[in-house]
Amino acid sequence: QMEQIVEQIKGLAKQVEALQERKKISEEIYLSKISFDPVVGNSYYLYFSKSENRNILSMIGPDEWGISAEKKGLKFIAEVTLLGDRTWKVVKEDEALSSDSF
């Protein structure tokens, strides 16, 4: 019975860690420049804009720019999805960045 309790505690700890990560990225995104109304369930792209010296949220993915995002002064950070509770989930992040980026 004690082993079962320990496993439940480990499971809860993982859930808490995931929620903390979602909270962290959500705060980062809501501090970013957003020039549109994001729709729940859709994926968007988070960039760092060198010219604005801040993060921006975009509907345009890193492979969809006519010219490279880098040439526009944008550094891809992550693809994110807006969840029903208005928090954000990281779908894919730049391999060069760690989860410590947020």
Secondary structure by P-SEA (a helix, b strand, c coil): caaaaaaaaaaaaaaaaaaaaaaaaaaaaaaccccccccccbbbbbbbbccccbbbbccccccccccccccccbbbcbbbbbcccccccccccccccccccc
